[in-house]
């Protein structure tokens, strides 16, 4: 079982997807990317990066 299976967005409760090149967990619904620091996901909305909307 991957850690991502148990991780959901703290804001909207959607399942997150992994961006392994950036070490981020991405919520497509909120367009937020949560950082992973030393293998530990930082599930705090204030720490998340807003994705560019294309
Ligand atoms: Zn979300």
mmCIF file of the protein (N, C-alpha, C, O) and its ligand, coordinates in Angstrom:
data_MODEL
# 
_entry.id   MODEL 
# 
loop_
_entity.id 
_entity.type 
_entity.pdbx_number_of_molecules 
1 polymer     1 
2 non-polymer 1 
# 
_entity_poly.entity_id                      1 
_entity_poly.type                           'polypeptide(L)' 
_entity_poly.nstd_linkage                   no 
_entity_poly.nstd_monomer                   no 
_entity_poly.pdbx_seq_one_letter_code       
;(UNK)(UNK)(UNK)(UNK)(UNK)(UNK)(UNK)(UNK)(UNK)(UNK)(UNK)(UNK)(UNK)(UNK)(UNK)(UNK)
(UNK)(UNK)(UNK)(UNK)(UNK)(UNK)(UNK)(UNK)(UNK)(UNK)(UNK)(UNK)(UNK)(UNK)(UNK)(UNK)
(UNK)(UNK)(UNK)(UNK)(UNK)(UNK)(UNK)(UNK)(UNK)(UNK)(UNK)(UNK)(UNK)(UNK)(UNK)(UNK)
(UNK)(UNK)(UNK)(UNK)(UNK)(UNK)
;
_entity_poly.pdbx_seq_one_letter_code_can   XXXXXXXXXXXXXXXXXXXXXXXXXXXXXXXXXXXXXXXXXXXXXXXXXXXXXX 
_entity_poly.pdbx_strand_id                 A 
# 
loop_
_entity_poly_seq.entity_id 
_entity_poly_seq.num 
_entity_poly_seq.mon_id 
_entity_poly_seq.hetero 
1 1  UNK n 
1 2  UNK n 
1 3  UNK n 
1 4  UNK n 
1 5  UNK n 
1 6  UNK n 
1 7  UNK n 
1 8  UNK n 
1 9  UNK n 
1 10 UNK n 
1 11 UNK n 
1 12 UNK n 
1 13 UNK n 
1 14 UNK n 
1 15 UNK n 
1 16 UNK n 
1 17 UNK n 
1 18 UNK n 
1 19 UNK n 
1 20 UNK n 
1 21 UNK n 
1 22 UNK n 
1 23 UNK n 
1 24 UNK n 
1 25 UNK n 
1 26 UNK n 
1 27 UNK n 
1 28 UNK n 
1 29 UNK n 
1 30 UNK n 
1 31 UNK n 
1 32 UNK n 
1 33 UNK n 
1 34 UNK n 
1 35 UNK n 
1 36 UNK n 
1 37 UNK n 
1 38 UNK n 
1 39 UNK n 
1 40 UNK n 
1 41 UNK n 
1 42 UNK n 
1 43 UNK n 
1 44 UNK n 
1 45 UNK n 
1 46 UNK n 
1 47 UNK n 
1 48 UNK n 
1 49 UNK n 
1 50 UNK n 
1 51 UNK n 
1 52 UNK n 
1 53 UNK n 
1 54 UNK n 
# 
loop_
_struct_asym.id 
_struct_asym.entity_id 
A 1 
B 2 
# 
loop_
_chem_comp.id 
_chem_comp.type 
_chem_comp.mon_nstd_flag 
UNK 'L-peptide linking' . 
ZN  non-polymer         . 
# 
_pdbx_entity_nonpoly.entity_id   2 
_pdbx_entity_nonpoly.name        ? 
_pdbx_entity_nonpoly.comp_id     ZN 
# 
_pdbx_nonpoly_scheme.asym_id         B 
_pdbx_nonpoly_scheme.entity_id       2 
_pdbx_nonpoly_scheme.mon_id          ZN 
_pdbx_nonpoly_scheme.ndb_seq_num     1 
_pdbx_nonpoly_scheme.pdb_seq_num     101 
_pdbx_nonpoly_scheme.auth_seq_num    101 
_pdbx_nonpoly_scheme.pdb_mon_id      ZN 
_pdbx_nonpoly_scheme.auth_mon_id     ZN 
_pdbx_nonpoly_scheme.pdb_strand_id   A 
_pdbx_nonpoly_scheme.pdb_ins_code    . 
# 
loop_
_atom_site.group_PDB 
_atom_site.id 
_atom_site.type_symbol 
_atom_site.label_atom_id 
_atom_site.label_alt_id 
_atom_site.label_comp_id 
_atom_site.label_asym_id 
_atom_site.label_entity_id 
_atom_site.label_seq_id 
_atom_site.pdbx_PDB_ins_code 
_atom_site.Cartn_x 
_atom_site.Cartn_y 
_atom_site.Cartn_z 
_atom_site.occupancy 
_atom_site.B_iso_or_equiv 
_atom_site.pdbx_formal_charge 
_atom_site.auth_seq_id 
_atom_site.auth_comp_id 
_atom_site.auth_asym_id 
_atom_site.auth_atom_id 
_atom_site.pdbx_PDB_model_num 
ATOM   1   N  N  . UNK A 1 1  ? 0.838   -1.195 0.000   1.00 0.00 ? 1   UNK A N  1 
ATOM   2   C  CA . UNK A 1 1  ? 0.000   0.000  0.000   1.00 0.00 ? 1   UNK A CA 1 
ATOM   3   C  C  . UNK A 1 1  ? 0.875   1.247  0.000   1.00 0.00 ? 1   UNK A C  1 
ATOM   4   O  O  . UNK A 1 1  ? 1.799   1.377  0.803   1.00 0.00 ? 1   UNK A O  1 
ATOM   5   N  N  . UNK A 1 2  ? 0.575   2.136  -0.890  1.00 0.00 ? 2   UNK A N  1 
ATOM   6   C  CA . UNK A 1 2  ? 1.300   3.398  -0.951  1.00 0.00 ? 2   UNK A CA 1 
ATOM   7   C  C  . UNK A 1 2  ? 0.738   4.365  0.075   1.00 0.00 ? 2   UNK A C  1 
ATOM   8   O  O  . UNK A 1 2  ? -0.434  4.285  0.444   1.00 0.00 ? 2   UNK A O  1 
ATOM   9   N  N  . UNK A 1 3  ? 1.583   5.278  0.533   1.00 0.00 ? 3   UNK A N  1 
ATOM   10  C  CA . UNK A 1 3  ? 1.122   6.290  1.494   1.00 0.00 ? 3   UNK A CA 1 
ATOM   11  C  C  . UNK A 1 3  ? 0.062   7.176  0.864   1.00 0.00 ? 3   UNK A C  1 
ATOM   12  O  O  . UNK A 1 3  ? -0.779  7.743  1.562   1.00 0.00 ? 3   UNK A O  1 
ATOM   13  N  N  . UNK A 1 4  ? 0.103   7.293  -0.462  1.00 0.00 ? 4   UNK A N  1 
ATOM   14  C  CA . UNK A 1 4  ? -0.850  8.167  -1.144  1.00 0.00 ? 4   UNK A CA 1 
ATOM   15  C  C  . UNK A 1 4  ? -2.271  7.628  -1.005  1.00 0.00 ? 4   UNK A C  1 
ATOM   16  O  O  . UNK A 1 4  ? -3.233  8.395  -1.055  1.00 0.00 ? 4   UNK A O  1 
ATOM   17  N  N  . UNK A 1 5  ? -2.409  6.313  -0.833  1.00 0.00 ? 5   UNK A N  1 
ATOM   18  C  CA . UNK A 1 5  ? -3.734  5.716  -0.706  1.00 0.00 ? 5   UNK A CA 1 
ATOM   19  C  C  . UNK A 1 5  ? -4.506  6.240  0.497   1.00 0.00 ? 5   UNK A C  1 
ATOM   20  O  O  . UNK A 1 5  ? -5.737  6.221  0.504   1.00 0.00 ? 5   UNK A O  1 
ATOM   21  N  N  . UNK A 1 6  ? -3.796  6.701  1.502   1.00 0.00 ? 6   UNK A N  1 
ATOM   22  C  CA . UNK A 1 6  ? -4.472  7.150  2.712   1.00 0.00 ? 6   UNK A CA 1 
ATOM   23  C  C  . UNK A 1 6  ? -4.466  8.667  2.836   1.00 0.00 ? 6   UNK A C  1 
ATOM   24  O  O  . UNK A 1 6  ? -4.983  9.226  3.804   1.00 0.00 ? 6   UNK A O  1 
ATOM   25  N  N  . UNK A 1 7  ? -3.873  9.328  1.839   1.00 0.00 ? 7   UNK A N  1 
ATOM   26  C  CA . UNK A 1 7  ? -3.784  10.779 1.920   1.00 0.00 ? 7   UNK A CA 1 
ATOM   27  C  C  . UNK A 1 7  ? -4.850  11.433 1.067   1.00 0.00 ? 7   UNK A C  1 
ATOM   28  O  O  . UNK A 1 7  ? -4.989  11.133 -0.119  1.00 0.00 ? 7   UNK A O  1 
ATOM   29  N  N  . UNK A 1 8  ? -5.584  12.311 1.670   1.00 0.00 ? 8   UNK A N  1 
ATOM   30  C  CA . UNK A 1 8  ? -6.559  13.095 0.927   1.00 0.00 ? 8   UNK A CA 1 
ATOM   31  C  C  . UNK A 1 8  ? -6.290  14.568 1.194   1.00 0.00 ? 8   UNK A C  1 
ATOM   32  O  O  . UNK A 1 8  ? -5.647  14.937 2.177   1.00 0.00 ? 8   UNK A O  1 
ATOM   33  N  N  . UNK A 1 9  ? -6.796  15.393 0.297   1.00 0.00 ? 9   UNK A N  1 
ATOM   34  C  CA . UNK A 1 9  ? -6.652  16.833 0.452   1.00 0.00 ? 9   UNK A CA 1 
ATOM   35  C  C  . UNK A 1 9  ? -7.357  17.283 1.740   1.00 0.00 ? 9   UNK A C  1 
ATOM   36  O  O  . UNK A 1 9  ? -8.515  16.928 1.958   1.00 0.00 ? 9   UNK A O  1 
ATOM   37  N  N  . UNK A 1 10 ? -6.676  18.059 2.594   1.00 0.00 ? 10  UNK A N  1 
ATOM   38  C  CA . UNK A 1 10 ? -7.313  18.517 3.839   1.00 0.00 ? 10  UNK A CA 1 
ATOM   39  C  C  . UNK A 1 10 ? -8.426  19.530 3.585   1.00 0.00 ? 10  UNK A C  1 
ATOM   40  O  O  . UNK A 1 10 ? -9.245  19.803 4.463   1.00 0.00 ? 10  UNK A O  1 
ATOM   41  N  N  . UNK A 1 11 ? -8.443  20.070 2.399   1.00 0.00 ? 11  UNK A N  1 
ATOM   42  C  CA . UNK A 1 11 ? -9.435  21.088 2.081   1.00 0.00 ? 11  UNK A CA 1 
ATOM   43  C  C  . UNK A 1 11 ? -10.710 20.479 1.515   1.00 0.00 ? 11  UNK A C  1 
ATOM   44  O  O  . UNK A 1 11 ? -11.807 20.780 1.985   1.00 0.00 ? 11  UNK A O  1 
ATOM   45  N  N  . UNK A 1 12 ? -10.567 19.614 0.494   1.00 0.00 ? 12  UNK A N  1 
ATOM   46  C  CA . UNK A 1 12 ? -11.751 19.112 -0.202  1.00 0.00 ? 12  UNK A CA 1 
ATOM   47  C  C  . UNK A 1 12 ? -11.927 17.596 -0.077  1.00 0.00 ? 12  UNK A C  1 
ATOM   48  O  O  . UNK A 1 12 ? -12.933 17.054 -0.535  1.00 0.00 ? 12  UNK A O  1 
ATOM   49  N  N  . UNK A 1 13 ? -10.959 16.909 0.538   1.00 0.00 ? 13  UNK A N  1 
ATOM   50  C  CA . UNK A 1 13 ? -11.038 15.459 0.773   1.00 0.00 ? 13  UNK A CA 1 
ATOM   51  C  C  . UNK A 1 13 ? -10.915 14.633 -0.506  1.00 0.00 ? 13  UNK A C  1 
ATOM   52  O  O  . UNK A 1 13 ? -11.251 13.449 -0.519  1.00 0.00 ? 13  UNK A O  1 
ATOM   53  N  N  . UNK A 1 14 ? -10.442 15.248 -1.562  1.00 0.00 ? 14  UNK A N  1 
ATOM   54  C  CA . UNK A 1 14 ? -10.171 14.489 -2.780  1.00 0.00 ? 14  UNK A CA 1 
ATOM   55  C  C  . UNK A 1 14 ? -8.883  13.685 -2.610  1.00 0.00 ? 14  UNK A C  1 
ATOM   56  O  O  . UNK A 1 14 ? -8.009  14.043 -1.821  1.00 0.00 ? 14  UNK A O  1 
ATOM   57  N  N  . UNK A 1 15 ? -8.785  12.599 -3.363  1.00 0.00 ? 15  UNK A N  1 
ATOM   58  C  CA . UNK A 1 15 ? -7.548  11.830 -3.389  1.00 0.00 ? 15  UNK A CA 1 
ATOM   59  C  C  . UNK A 1 15 ? -6.468  12.637 -4.100  1.00 0.00 ? 15  UNK A C  1 
ATOM   60  O  O  . UNK A 1 15 ? -6.724  13.304 -5.103  1.00 0.00 ? 15  UNK A O  1 
ATOM   61  N  N  . UNK A 1 16 ? -5.264  12.559 -3.561  1.00 0.00 ? 16  UNK A N  1 
ATOM   62  C  CA . UNK A 1 16 ? -4.153  13.317 -4.133  1.00 0.00 ? 16  UNK A CA 1 
ATOM   63  C  C  . UNK A 1 16 ? -3.383  12.466 -5.115  1.00 0.00 ? 16  UNK A C  1 
ATOM   64  O  O  . UNK A 1 16 ? -3.355  11.241 -4.996  1.00 0.00 ? 16  UNK A O  1 
ATOM   65  N  N  . UNK A 1 17 ? -2.759  13.105 -6.080  1.00 0.00 ? 17  UNK A N  1 
ATOM   66  C  CA . UNK A 1 17 ? -1.862  12.417 -6.991  1.00 0.00 ? 17  UNK A CA 1 
ATOM   67  C  C  . UNK A 1 17 ? -0.431  12.882 -6.727  1.00 0.00 ? 17  UNK A C  1 
ATOM   68  O  O  . UNK A 1 17 ? -0.201  13.978 -6.215  1.00 0.00 ? 17  UNK A O  1 
ATOM   69  N  N  . UNK A 1 18 ? 0.518   12.028 -7.085  1.00 0.00 ? 18  UNK A N  1 
ATOM   70  C  CA . UNK A 1 18 ? 1.917   12.289 -6.764  1.00 0.00 ? 18  UNK A CA 1 
ATOM   71  C  C  . UNK A 1 18 ? 2.625   12.913 -7.959  1.00 0.00 ? 18  UNK A C  1 
ATOM   72  O  O  . UNK A 1 18 ? 2.505   12.432 -9.086  1.00 0.00 ? 18  UNK A O  1 
ATOM   73  N  N  . UNK A 1 19 ? 3.357   13.979 -7.705  1.00 0.00 ? 19  UNK A N  1 
ATOM   74  C  CA . UNK A 1 19 ? 4.302   14.506 -8.677  1.00 0.00 ? 19  UNK A CA 1 
ATOM   75  C  C  . UNK A 1 19 ? 5.692   14.186 -8.147  1.00 0.00 ? 19  UNK A C  1 
ATOM   76  O  O  . UNK A 1 19 ? 6.262   14.945 -7.363  1.00 0.00 ? 19  UNK A O  1 
ATOM   77  N  N  . UNK A 1 20 ? 6.230   13.050 -8.587  1.00 0.00 ? 20  UNK A N  1 
ATOM   78  C  CA . UNK A 1 20 ? 7.496   12.591 -8.009  1.00 0.00 ? 20  UNK A CA 1 
ATOM   79  C  C  . UNK A 1 20 ? 8.673   13.439 -8.466  1.00 0.00 ? 20  UNK A C  1 
ATOM   80  O  O  . UNK A 1 20 ? 9.705   13.471 -7.795  1.00 0.00 ? 20  UNK A O  1 
ATOM   81  N  N  . UNK A 1 21 ? 8.538   14.125 -9.592  1.00 0.00 ? 21  UNK A N  1 
ATOM   82  C  CA . UNK A 1 21 ? 9.642   14.967 -10.049 1.00 0.00 ? 21  UNK A CA 1 
ATOM   83  C  C  . UNK A 1 21 ? 9.807   16.190 -9.154  1.00 0.00 ? 21  UNK A C  1 
ATOM   84  O  O  . UNK A 1 21 ? 10.913  16.712 -9.007  1.00 0.00 ? 21  UNK A O  1 
ATOM   85  N  N  . UNK A 1 22 ? 8.722   16.641 -8.565  1.00 0.00 ? 22  UNK A N  1 
ATOM   86  C  CA . UNK A 1 22 ? 8.770   17.822 -7.692  1.00 0.00 ? 22  UNK A CA 1 
ATOM   87  C  C  . UNK A 1 22 ? 8.656   17.460 -6.209  1.00 0.00 ? 22  UNK A C  1 
ATOM   88  O  O  . UNK A 1 22 ? 8.798   18.327 -5.347  1.00 0.00 ? 22  UNK A O  1 
ATOM   89  N  N  . UNK A 1 23 ? 8.398   16.175 -5.906  1.00 0.00 ? 23  UNK A N  1 
ATOM   90  C  CA . UNK A 1 23 ? 8.129   15.783 -4.522  1.00 0.00 ? 23  UNK A CA 1 
ATOM   91  C  C  . UNK A 1 23 ? 6.941   16.557 -3.965  1.00 0.00 ? 23  UNK A C  1 
ATOM   92  O  O  . UNK A 1 23 ? 7.029   17.202 -2.921  1.00 0.00 ? 23  UNK A O  1 
ATOM   93  N  N  . UNK A 1 24 ? 5.840   16.476 -4.682  1.00 0.00 ? 24  UNK A N  1 
ATOM   94  C  CA . UNK A 1 24 ? 4.631   17.153 -4.243  1.00 0.00 ? 24  UNK A CA 1 
ATOM   95  C  C  . UNK A 1 24 ? 3.438   16.209 -4.368  1.00 0.00 ? 24  UNK A C  1 
ATOM   96  O  O  . UNK A 1 24 ? 3.444   15.277 -5.172  1.00 0.00 ? 24  UNK A O  1 
ATOM   97  N  N  . UNK A 1 25 ? 2.429   16.468 -3.566  1.00 0.00 ? 25  UNK A N  1 
ATOM   98  C  CA . UNK A 1 25 ? 1.152   15.778 -3.684  1.00 0.00 ? 25  UNK A CA 1 
ATOM   99  C  C  . UNK A 1 25 ? 0.148   16.793 -4.221  1.00 0.00 ? 25  UNK A C  1 
ATOM   100 O  O  . UNK A 1 25 ? -0.052  17.862 -3.644  1.00 0.00 ? 25  UNK A O  1 
ATOM   101 N  N  . UNK A 1 26 ? -0.468  16.436 -5.323  1.00 0.00 ? 26  UNK A N  1 
ATOM   102 C  CA . UNK A 1 26 ? -1.269  17.404 -6.053  1.00 0.00 ? 26  UNK A CA 1 
ATOM   103 C  C  . UNK A 1 26 ? -2.759  17.113 -5.877  1.00 0.00 ? 26  UNK A C  1 
ATOM   104 O  O  . UNK A 1 26 ? -3.208  15.979 -6.051  1.00 0.00 ? 26  UNK A O  1 
ATOM   105 N  N  . UNK A 1 27 ? -3.514  18.150 -5.531  1.00 0.00 ? 27  UNK A N  1 
ATOM   106 C  CA . UNK A 1 27 ? -4.974  18.083 -5.545  1.00 0.00 ? 27  UNK A CA 1 
ATOM   107 C  C  . UNK A 1 27 ? -5.464  18.776 -6.805  1.00 0.00 ? 27  UNK A C  1 
ATOM   108 O  O  . UNK A 1 27 ? -5.336  19.992 -6.943  1.00 0.00 ? 27  UNK A O  1 
ATOM   109 N  N  . UNK A 1 28 ? -6.021  18.004 -7.715  1.00 0.00 ? 28  UNK A N  1 
ATOM   110 C  CA . UNK A 1 28 ? -6.516  18.564 -8.963  1.00 0.00 ? 28  UNK A CA 1 
ATOM   111 C  C  . UNK A 1 28 ? -7.763  19.404 -8.767  1.00 0.00 ? 28  UNK A C  1 
ATOM   112 O  O  . UNK A 1 28 ? -8.052  20.286 -9.577  1.00 0.00 ? 28  UNK A O  1 
ATOM   113 N  N  . UNK A 1 29 ? -8.501  19.143 -7.708  1.00 0.00 ? 29  UNK A N  1 
ATOM   114 C  CA . UNK A 1 29 ? -9.734  19.881 -7.455  1.00 0.00 ? 29  UNK A CA 1 
ATOM   115 C  C  . UNK A 1 29 ? -9.440  21.302 -6.978  1.00 0.00 ? 29  UNK A C  1 
ATOM   116 O  O  . UNK A 1 29 ? -10.024 22.265 -7.474  1.00 0.00 ? 29  UNK A O  1 
ATOM   117 N  N  . UNK A 1 30 ? -8.534  21.421 -6.018  1.00 0.00 ? 30  UNK A N  1 
ATOM   118 C  CA . UNK A 1 30 ? -8.174  22.733 -5.470  1.00 0.00 ? 30  UNK A CA 1 
ATOM   119 C  C  . UNK A 1 30 ? -7.068  23.407 -6.272  1.00 0.00 ? 30  UNK A C  1 
ATOM   120 O  O  . UNK A 1 30 ? -6.821  24.603 -6.120  1.00 0.00 ? 30  UNK A O  1 
ATOM   121 N  N  . UNK A 1 31 ? -6.386  22.615 -7.148  1.00 0.00 ? 31  UNK A N  1 
ATOM   122 C  CA . UNK A 1 31 ? -5.213  23.128 -7.853  1.00 0.00 ? 31  UNK A CA 1 
ATOM   123 C  C  . UNK A 1 31 ? -4.149  23.574 -6.854  1.00 0.00 ? 31  UNK A C  1 
ATOM   124 O  O  . UNK A 1 31 ? -3.561  24.649 -6.971  1.00 0.00 ? 31  UNK A O  1 
ATOM   125 N  N  . UNK A 1 32 ? -3.925  22.711 -5.871  1.00 0.00 ? 32  UNK A N  1 
ATOM   126 C  CA . UNK A 1 32 ? -2.890  22.967 -4.874  1.00 0.00 ? 32  UNK A CA 1 
ATOM   127 C  C  . UNK A 1 32 ? -1.903  21.808 -4.876  1.00 0.00 ? 32  UNK A C  1 
ATOM   128 O  O  . UNK A 1 32 ? -2.279  20.660 -5.113  1.00 0.00 ? 32  UNK A O  1 
ATOM   129 N  N  . UNK A 1 33 ? -0.650  22.114 -4.614  1.00 0.00 ? 33  UNK A N  1 
ATOM   130 C  CA . UNK A 1 33 ? 0.392   21.097 -4.510  1.00 0.00 ? 33  UNK A CA 1 
ATOM   131 C  C  . UNK A 1 33 ? 0.995   21.159 -3.113  1.00 0.00 ? 33  UNK A C  1 
ATOM   132 O  O  . UNK A 1 33 ? 1.554   22.176 -2.700  1.00 0.00 ? 33  UNK A O  1 
ATOM   133 N  N  . UNK A 1 34 ? 0.866   20.042 -2.393  1.00 0.00 ? 34  UNK A N  1 
ATOM   134 C  CA . UNK A 1 34 ? 1.393   19.974 -1.033  1.00 0.00 ? 34  UNK A CA 1 
ATOM   135 C  C  . UNK A 1 34 ? 2.823   19.462 -1.079  1.00 0.00 ? 34  UNK A C  1 
ATOM   136 O  O  . UNK A 1 34 ? 3.087   18.454 -1.733  1.00 0.00 ? 34  UNK A O  1 
ATOM   137 N  N  . UNK A 1 35 ? 3.745   20.121 -0.409  1.00 0.00 ? 35  UNK A N  1 
ATOM   138 C  CA . UNK A 1 35 ? 5.146   19.691 -0.454  1.00 0.00 ? 35  UNK A CA 1 
ATOM   139 C  C  . UNK A 1 35 ? 5.373   18.433 0.377   1.00 0.00 ? 35  UNK A C  1 
ATOM   140 O  O  . UNK A 1 35 ? 4.641   18.152 1.327   1.00 0.00 ? 35  UNK A O  1 
ATOM   141 N  N  . UNK A 1 36 ? 6.406   17.683 -0.005  1.00 0.00 ? 36  UNK A N  1 
ATOM   142 C  CA . UNK A 1 36 ? 6.843   16.533 0.778   1.00 0.00 ? 36  UNK A CA 1 
ATOM   143 C  C  . UNK A 1 36 ? 8.239   16.856 1.293   1.00 0.00 ? 36  UNK A C  1 
ATOM   144 O  O  . UNK A 1 36 ? 9.179   17.009 0.513   1.00 0.00 ? 36  UNK A O  1 
ATOM   145 N  N  . UNK A 1 37 ? 8.364   16.957 2.603   1.00 0.00 ? 37  UNK A N  1 
ATOM   146 C  CA . UNK A 1 37 ? 9.637   17.318 3.209   1.00 0.00 ? 37  UNK A CA 1 
ATOM   147 C  C  . UNK A 1 37 ? 10.232  16.093 3.884   1.00 0.00 ? 37  UNK A C  1 
ATOM   148 O  O  . UNK A 1 37 ? 9.662   15.556 4.833   1.00 0.00 ? 37  UNK A O  1 
ATOM   149 N  N  . UNK A 1 38 ? 11.403  15.649 3.378   1.00 0.00 ? 38  UNK A N  1 
ATOM   150 C  CA . UNK A 1 38 ? 12.085  14.477 3.941   1.00 0.00 ? 38  UNK A CA 1 
ATOM   151 C  C  . UNK A 1 38 ? 11.157  13.271 3.998   1.00 0.00 ? 38  UNK A C  1 
ATOM   152 O  O  . UNK A 1 38 ? 11.180  12.508 4.964   1.00 0.00 ? 38  UNK A O  1 
ATOM   153 N  N  . UNK A 1 39 ? 10.337  13.101 2.955   1.00 0.00 ? 39  UNK A N  1 
ATOM   154 C  CA . UNK A 1 39 ? 9.444   11.964 2.871   1.00 0.00 ? 39  UNK A CA 1 
ATOM   155 C  C  . UNK A 1 39 ? 8.159   12.121 3.650   1.00 0.00 ? 39  UNK A C  1 
ATOM   156 O  O  . UNK A 1 39 ? 7.331   11.211 3.658   1.00 0.00 ? 39  UNK A O  1 
ATOM   157 N  N  . UNK A 1 40 ? 7.972   13.252 4.305   1.00 0.00 ? 40  UNK A N  1 
ATOM   158 C  CA . UNK A 1 40 ? 6.766   13.475 5.098   1.00 0.00 ? 40  UNK A CA 1 
ATOM   159 C  C  . UNK A 1 40 ? 5.896   14.523 4.403   1.00 0.00 ? 40  UNK A C  1 
ATOM   160 O  O  . UNK A 1 40 ? 6.311   15.671 4.245   1.00 0.00 ? 40  UNK A O  1 
ATOM   161 N  N  . UNK A 1 41 ? 4.700   14.130 3.991   1.00 0.00 ? 41  UNK A N  1 
ATOM   162 C  CA . UNK A 1 41 ? 3.822   15.102 3.337   1.00 0.00 ? 41  UNK A CA 1 
ATOM   163 C  C  . UNK A 1 41 ? 3.381   16.200 4.305   1.00 0.00 ? 41  UNK A C  1 
ATOM   164 O  O  . UNK A 1 41 ? 2.993   15.926 5.440   1.00 0.00 ? 41  UNK A O  1 
ATOM   165 N  N  . UNK A 1 42 ? 3.447   17.429 3.841   1.00 0.00 ? 42  UNK A N  1 
ATOM   166 C  CA . UNK A 1 42 ? 3.007   18.568 4.648   1.00 0.00 ? 42  UNK A CA 1 
ATOM   167 C  C  . UNK A 1 42 ? 1.588   18.912 4.227   1.00 0.00 ? 42  UNK A C  1 
ATOM   168 O  O  . UNK A 1 42 ? 1.362   19.628 3.251   1.00 0.00 ? 42  UNK A O  1 
ATOM   169 N  N  . UNK A 1 43 ? 0.633   18.381 4.996   1.00 0.00 ? 43  UNK A N  1 
ATOM   170 C  CA . UNK A 1 43 ? -0.770  18.505 4.593   1.00 0.00 ? 43  UNK A CA 1 
ATOM   171 C  C  . UNK A 1 43 ? -1.398  19.738 5.228   1.00 0.00 ? 43  UNK A C  1 
ATOM   172 O  O  . UNK A 1 43 ? -2.359  19.643 5.992   1.00 0.00 ? 43  UNK A O  1 
ATOM   173 N  N  . UNK A 1 44 ? -0.845  20.879 4.902   1.00 0.00 ? 44  UNK A N  1 
ATOM   174 C  CA . UNK A 1 44 ? -1.321  22.149 5.443   1.00 0.00 ? 44  UNK A CA 1 
ATOM   175 C  C  . UNK A 1 44 ? -1.610  23.074 4.265   1.00 0.00 ? 44  UNK A C  1 
ATOM   176 O  O  . UNK A 1 44 ? -0.739  23.330 3.434   1.00 0.00 ? 44  UNK A O  1 
ATOM   177 N  N  . UNK A 1 45 ? -2.829  23.564 4.206   1.00 0.00 ? 45  UNK A N  1 
ATOM   178 C  CA . UNK A 1 45 ? -3.237  24.377 3.066   1.00 0.00 ? 45  UNK A CA 1 
ATOM   179 C  C  . UNK A 1 45 ? -2.359  25.619 2.945   1.00 0.00 ? 45  UNK A C  1 
ATOM   180 O  O  . UNK A 1 45 ? -2.022  26.037 1.837   1.00 0.00 ? 45  UNK A O  1 
ATOM   181 N  N  . UNK A 1 46 ? -1.991  26.202 4.067   1.00 0.00 ? 46  UNK A N  1 
ATOM   182 C  CA . UNK A 1 46 ? -1.162  27.403 4.048   1.00 0.00 ? 46  UNK A CA 1 
ATOM   183 C  C  . UNK A 1 46 ? 0.223   27.155 3.454   1.00 0.00 ? 46  UNK A C  1 
ATOM   184 O  O  . UNK A 1 46 ? 0.866   28.077 2.952   1.00 0.00 ? 46  UNK A O  1 
ATOM   185 N  N  . UNK A 1 47 ? 0.679   25.894 3.514   1.00 0.00 ? 47  UNK A N  1 
ATOM   186 C  CA . UNK A 1 47 ? 2.010   25.559 2.995   1.00 0.00 ? 47  UNK A CA 1 
ATOM   187 C  C  . UNK A 1 47 ? 1.951   25.086 1.551   1.00 0.00 ? 47  UNK A C  1 
ATOM   188 O  O  . UNK A 1 47 ? 2.989   24.883 0.920   1.00 0.00 ? 47  UNK A O  1 
ATOM   189 N  N  . UNK A 1 48 ? 0.759   24.912 1.032   1.00 0.00 ? 48  UNK A N  1 
ATOM   190 C  CA . UNK A 1 48 ? 0.618   24.364 -0.308  1.00 0.00 ? 48  UNK A CA 1 
ATOM   191 C  C  . UNK A 1 48 ? 0.922   25.430 -1.358  1.00 0.00 ? 48  UNK A C  1 
ATOM   192 O  O  . UNK A 1 48 ? 0.771   26.632 -1.142  1.00 0.00 ? 48  UNK A O  1 
ATOM   193 N  N  . UNK A 1 49 ? 1.358   24.915 -2.505  1.00 0.00 ? 49  UNK A N  1 
ATOM   194 C  CA . UNK A 1 49 ? 1.660   25.797 -3.629  1.00 0.00 ? 49  UNK A CA 1 
ATOM   195 C  C  . UNK A 1 49 ? 0.461   25.821 -4.576  1.00 0.00 ? 49  UNK A C  1 
ATOM   196 O  O  . UNK A 1 49 ? -0.089  24.777 -4.928  1.00 0.00 ? 49  UNK A O  1 
ATOM   197 N  N  . UNK A 1 50 ? 0.072   27.013 -4.976  1.00 0.00 ? 50  UNK A N  1 
ATOM   198 C  CA . UNK A 1 50 ? -1.035  27.138 -5.930  1.00 0.00 ? 50  UNK A CA 1 
ATOM   199 C  C  . UNK A 1 50 ? -0.519  26.805 -7.324  1.00 0.00 ? 50  UNK A C  1 
ATOM   200 O  O  . UNK A 1 50 ? 0.474   27.367 -7.786  1.00 0.00 ? 50  UNK A O  1 
ATOM   201 N  N  . UNK A 1 51 ? -1.209  25.884 -7.982  1.00 0.00 ? 51  UNK A N  1 
ATOM   202 C  CA . UNK A 1 51 ? -0.799  25.503 -9.326  1.00 0.00 ? 51  UNK A CA 1 
ATOM   203 C  C  . UNK A 1 51 ? -1.223  26.566 -10.335 1.00 0.00 ? 51  UNK A C  1 
ATOM   204 O  O  . UNK A 1 51 ? -2.215  27.275 -10.166 1.00 0.00 ? 51  UNK A O  1 
ATOM   205 N  N  . UNK A 1 52 ? -0.420  26.638 -11.389 1.00 0.00 ? 52  UNK A N  1 
ATOM   206 C  CA . UNK A 1 52 ? -0.781  27.527 -12.491 1.00 0.00 ? 52  UNK A CA 1 
ATOM   207 C  C  . UNK A 1 52 ? -2.020  26.966 -13.184 1.00 0.00 ? 52  UNK A C  1 
ATOM   208 O  O  . UNK A 1 52 ? -2.112  25.764 -13.433 1.00 0.00 ? 52  UNK A O  1 
ATOM   209 N  N  . UNK A 1 53 ? -2.945  27.825 -13.485 1.00 0.00 ? 53  UNK A N  1 
ATOM   210 C  CA . UNK A 1 53 ? -4.091  27.392 -14.275 1.00 0.00 ? 53  UNK A CA 1 
ATOM   211 C  C  . UNK A 1 53 ? -3.790  27.641 -15.742 1.00 0.00 ? 53  UNK A C  1 
ATOM   212 O  O  . UNK A 1 53 ? -3.389  28.736 -16.136 1.00 0.00 ? 53  UNK A O  1 
ATOM   213 N  N  . UNK A 1 54 ? -3.988  26.625 -16.524 1.00 0.00 ? 54  UNK A N  1 
ATOM   214 C  CA . UNK A 1 54 ? -3.655  26.726 -17.936 1.00 0.00 ? 54  UNK A CA 1 
ATOM   215 C  C  . UNK A 1 54 ? -4.917  26.687 -18.782 1.00 0.00 ? 54  UNK A C  1 
ATOM   216 O  O  . UNK A 1 54 ? -4.840  26.760 -20.009 1.00 0.00 ? 54  UNK A O  1 
HETATM 217 ZN ZN . ZN  B 2 .  ? -8.377  19.756 -2.577  1.00 0.00 ? 101 ZN  A ZN 1 
# 
